[in-house]
Amino acid sequence: MANGSIHMFELAVKQGQPTLVPPAEETMKGLYFLSNLDQNIAVIVRTIYCFKSEERGNEDAVQVIKDALSKVLVHYYPLAGRLTISPEMKLIVDCTGEGAVFVEAEADCKLEDLGDITRPDPITLGKLVYDIPGAKNILEIPPLVAQVTKFKCGGFVLGLCMNHCMFDGIGAMEFVNSWGETARGLKLKVPPFMDRSILKARNPPKLEFPHHEYAEIEDISSTTELYKEEMLYKSFCFDSEKLEHLRKKALEDGNLEKCTTFEALSAYVWKARSKALNMKQDQQTKLLFAVDGRSRFEPPIPEGYFGNAIVLTNSLCKAGELVDNPFSFTVKLVQEAVKMVTDGYMRSAIDYFEATRARPSLTATLLITTWSRLSFHTTDFGWGEPVLSGPVVLPEKEVILFLSHGKERKSINVLLGLPAPAMKTFEQLMQI
């Protein structure tokens, strides 16, 4: 069930000189507003898409993808700009039009030689994305960096480094799919809605809810020290049978009327991780996960919103309560965290950042990021859908990623990193 084999294969990639791809036409210049929901997640997300077609080789892959990027940047022009700091000391985009960074590369092997990419592998997969040399902070990294790596078998990989402050998962997929549509000469199915001021903070800010996502927790279990040890990254596949088993397990004692797959799986990994890290009974532990606010805002966020419309919700609990209580107890905590996300709560979260400039604390915390509903598999630049796609590395060591898996997309791969001793325990707890 776990994928923990040591990857002995050494990938050699020859990268060309980076070039800039500006928008194909003149675009708006000046400063572009980022909302408070964008400010909170300014991290670089690295993903790869592997393409191989029986009918079409990779000879023109670089040119096709580069030309399409230039055209799609006319619609998504802030991605051709650079991040800077506003007079209010917040992130803002300076729409300079200078362009996205683009790198052409060649690998000395076939795509199949990459092996299993269903778990993050920063050493091997990291060679398929381009990192800006010497960048000391996110202001020195352009919002979009792309690398196309051609393989000997006629396949190729598109590796992307994108700043999360530019869009959430749904927005990112809409952009990548629009890029693919442009490459195939099609009109954009979902043109971007650019105005982020619809999520501006209120003046004065109204803090109407407690926001425990920012709460600092005392680390009485020394988990921070534990995380300095060697980290192991593994993936655990939950097929539809296992997911249904978890759902039934949550309902068996009659304390809950219903339960979703996400609620059951989130509760299960939160409980298992707390056990694996050997948290003390009195250790406060926090669960954070993002909820898509698009339909929860009043009025709902317009289709194609180019930005972050996700809000972090949370649950706080003592580790002893998680471990000692029936499974339904943890599931109920997750359900309450989901229910908490209303228009009022989200507006309060936006205003909380305005008033405090606080960042969510990750001490003794598990942050779950769900990519299982994102349409990674539908991206098509003219070579068909990707044969494989996924993250290069987890954005933070406290993050667990849910990814859809298999042809039917009904299985979920749970990706995480844990210190070696904790991973051994976690693996045992995953045997269901």
Secondary structure, DSSP 8 states (H G I E B T S, - for coil): -B----------EEE---EEE--SS----EEE---HHHHTT--EEEEEEEE--SS--STTHHHHHHHHHHHHHHHSGGGGSEEEE-TTSSEEEEE----EEEEEEEESS-GGGG---SS--TTTGGGGS---TT--SGGGS-SEEEEEEE-TTS-EEEEEEEEGGG--HHHHHHHHHHHHHHHTT---SS--B--GGGG---SS----S--GGG-----TT-HHHHTTS-EEEEEEEE-HHHHHHHHHHHHTTSS-S---HHHHHHHHHHHHHHHHTT--TT-EEEEEEEEE-TTTSSS---TTB-S--EEEEEEEEEHHHHHHS-HHHHHHHHHHHHHT--HHHHHHHHHHHHHH------TTEEEEEE-TTS-GGG--SSS-S-SEEEESS-SSTTEEEEEEESTTS-EEEEEEEEEHHHHHHHHHHT--
